[in-house]
């Protein structure tokens, strides 16, 4: 099984520790992991801003670079969702899209493909789980509260494998934090208010850390928390899963 590791541009530039943790976690399971050189943005920012035509060449490049892997794994639910959901339409009639069926968020991949029954190391802290919107409603990492289905959460399933951890969830557990990429730029006041409300609900759980599968959501909330001097820390879920490796 050949794994192509995709590190999104904002993870590469701002949160390289998340990319490193992803690689360490995948290698822990003795997987054949490669990091293709000269990766670029997947095109999500342009697509979200309404300029999908600017994403097409990036989508073609991405598809060509990762086409020979069995799986493409990324530590980002929003980028993984963009490739899976949007690429087939972007490339329709121009290029046979193969990576849309191979892309998986790292949580999804570890949970659904690797299926571990244990993880090394411990994380003796109280964490509140943030369910990013793309993860809930496009990658099915957890059950949407608006659907009348049996509840599940793949993030929590994996976190429960870490010794010493205490896991919490906030009230209104799958409500948006307000980031939304361009939404935070175009509607900063609404975005900030949503972020404040979300942070307060996480803090109310008694958590030391807020964790989730997307650095962009964590970045948004961390910025607000820092400005308001909130006593809460932030960590990507893959960093917890790889703790001790």
C-alpha positions, 0 to 999 in steps of 0.5 A, spaced: 500 500 500 503 506 497 501 512 501 502 519 498 502 524 503 499 531 501 501 537 506 496 543 505 500 550 504 497 553 510 500 547 514 506 547 511 507 555 512 504 555 519 503 549 522 509 544 520 509 540 526 502 538 524 505 535 517 511 532 521 506 528 526 502 526 520 508 523 517 510 520 524 504 517 525 503 513 518 510 511 519 508 508 526 504 503 522 509 501 517 506 504 511 510 506 505 509 513 505 512 518 500 512 525 500 512 528 493 516 534 491 513 540 489 506 540 491 502 546 491 495 548 493 489 544 492 486 550 489 481 551 495 482 558 496 480 560 489 474 555 489 471 558 495 472 565 493 468 564 487 474 563 482 473 556 480 477 556 473 483 558 477 483 552 481 483 547 474 490 547 473 492 546 480 487 540 480 490 537 474 497 538 477 495 535 484 491 529 480 498 528 476 502 528 482 498 523 486 495 519 481 500 513 482 498 512 490 493 507 493 491 513 498 493 520 498 493 522 506 492 529 508 492 532 515 486 537 513 479 536 512 477 542 508 483 540 503 481 533 503 474 535 502 475 540 496 479 534 492 474 529 493 467 533 492 470 539 487 475 536 483 470 531 479 466 537 477 472 542 476 476 536 471 469 534 468 470 533 460 478 535 461 482 530 465 480 524 468 480 525 475 483 519 480 485 522 486 478 524 488 477 517 490 483 516 493 484 522 498 483 521 505 483 526 511 489 522 516 483 521 521 479 518 516 484 514 514 487 511 520 480 510 523 477 506 516 483 503 513 488 502 518 483 500 524 488 500 530 486 497 537 492 501 540 496 507 540 503 508 544 504 514 549 500 518 553 496 524 553 494 526 560 490 532 559 483 534 558 481 535 551 475 538 548 473 536 541 472 541 535 468 537 529 470 542 523 464 543 518 467 539 512 469 533 517 462 532 519 458 534 513 463 532 507 467 526 510 463 523 515 468 524 521 462 524 525 454 524 525 451 531 524 446 533 529 441 535 524 440 528 522 436 522 526 442 517 526 446 513 531 451 518 533 458 516 532 465 520 532 471 517 529 476 523 532 473 521 539 474 513 537 482 514 536 483 519 541 480 514 546 486 509 544 491 514 548 492 513 555 491 518 560 486 522 556 480 525 558 475 527 552 469 532 552 465 535 547 462 542 547 454 544 547 452 544 540 458 540 538 458 541 530 456 548 530 461 552 526 467 556 529 466 562 524 472 561 520 470 558 513 476 561 509 473 567 505 467 568 510 472 570 516 475 575 511 468 578 508 464 577 514 469 579 520 464 581 525 460 575 524 466 570 524 469 573 530 462 572 534 461 565 532 468 564 534 467 567 541 461 563 542 465 556 540 471 558 544 466 559 550 463 553 549 469 549 549 472 552 555 465 551 559 467 543 558 473 544 563 478 542 557 485 544 557 486 543 550 481 544 544 483 539 538 480 538 532 482 535 525 483 542 521 489 547 523 485 553 519 479 552 525 484 551 530 488 557 528 481 562 527 479 560 534 486 561 537 487 568 534 480 570 538 482 566 544 489 570 544 486 577 543 481 575 549 486 572 553 482 566 554 486 560 558 485 555 553 491 551 548 490 548 541 493 542 538 491 538 532 488 531 533 494 528 529 499 531 534 495 528 540 495 521 536 502 521 535 505 524 542 510 519 544 512 517 537 
